[in-house]
């Protein structure tokens, strides 16, 4: 559910799930892909622009999502106050928090979940630069600085973009086992090295 300014906080976890689908096809031929990734917008404007200038087109709005949602990840980004003040989004998060298997935030996306009240009494984390501010603004949350990611029941928060990769890999391990998650991690390293080589 991207805000109007998104970047690798959204891309990084999506890449993990995409590679997990690829590895799953290799290791488990004939089985359906384990992940279907959907990027949704908070309103009818489906164009979401990243801080880097990259534009994404969401597949729909949050209110168009049907049942059967397994995992929801909220990316951080700039201009989160627009979403934090959106009563429709906050009500939607409170509603789906009772039904989804996992609800998480990458980096500053934790502020959106905290504003919805779904993290009250829970242990959370975010980027180390924001931990003190998060604790002041949302004293009902138990903020743990210097953690890569934190799991509290069905709720997950992490420190930022690269921590989002670690958290997504933890999801893959939970869903598909350690061996496949390790292969995904290895593939991501190879993919990154390949991209660097091509850029030279």
Secondary structure as UniProt FT lines:
FT   HELIX           8..27
FT   TURN            29..30
FT   STRAND          40..41
FT   STRAND          47..49
FT   TURN            51..52
FT   STRAND          55..57
FT   STRAND          60..61
FT   HELIX           62..64
FT   STRAND          71..74
FT   HELIX           81..84
FT   HELIX           87..96
FT   TURN            97..99
FT   STRAND          102..106
FT   HELIX           107..109
FT   HELIX           110..116
FT   TURN            117..121
FT   STRAND          123..124
FT   HELIX           128..130
FT   HELIX           131..137
FT   TURN            139..140
FT   STRAND          142..143
FT   TURN            145..146
FT   STRAND          149..152
FT   TURN            153..154
FT   STRAND          155..158
FT   HELIX           161..176
FT   HELIX           178..199
//
